Amino acid sequence: MQMLASLFLPTYPDPPGPKIASNAVAVAKQLGATLDAAVINVDIPDVSNALSSFLLDLPAKIREVETASRNRGKALLENVAAEAARCKVTLTTQELKAQPAFIGEAAAREGRYFDLCMVGWARDTESIRMTAEEVVFSSGRPALILPGDEDVGALDNVVIAWDGSRVAARAVADAKPFLERASAISIVSVTDEKVLPGKD
């Protein structure tokens, strides 16, 4: 059965870096996976009153922000589609909507339907970091964080952090597609941090 990988692209307030699409496609190609790219557009609830509507024209500002978010989403999906076509990776796309505080939660919830979740990472962009953290900790699926400014290259050197725990065993099982394709596998155990079984 072919692996189903998902890529989550939040569009508010800042979109992910330019390399996220090509990196996600490259990973899907290496794994022989089908890729689903989902943009998450912002949905700002209308909390205006008569005064804010008159003084600030808040409804128009909300529409402007939501339109900009949708436009960034369309551009991101076009970029992923072009890259997938170039690399001959099967692609599906979707557009999700979420309120600003729940963008990461929407990605994590959708990620539960896939074998692997992929999200971008940007050191200086809090919204992208928050989405990545939410997917890693709340999707319940293996997650791969992709750099937004450099190529991922071949994923053929795998490092396993091993402490003999249930969590480590689950991570190794989730990493099986990468382990099967790796040319080098290293196992690392950090000692003198906590008690580890000697036989491990």
Buried (B, 14 or more C-beta within 10 A) or exposed (E): EEBBBBBBBBBBBBBBBEBBBBBBBBBBBBBEBBBBBBBBBBBBEEEBEEEEEEEEEBEEEBEEBBEBBBEBBBEBBEBBBEBBEEBEBEBEBEBBBBEBEBBBBBBBBBBEEBBBBBBBBBEEBEBBBBBBBBBBEBBEBBBBBBBBEEEBEEBEEBEBEBBEEEEBEEBBEBBEBBEEBBEEBEEEEEEEEEEBEEEE
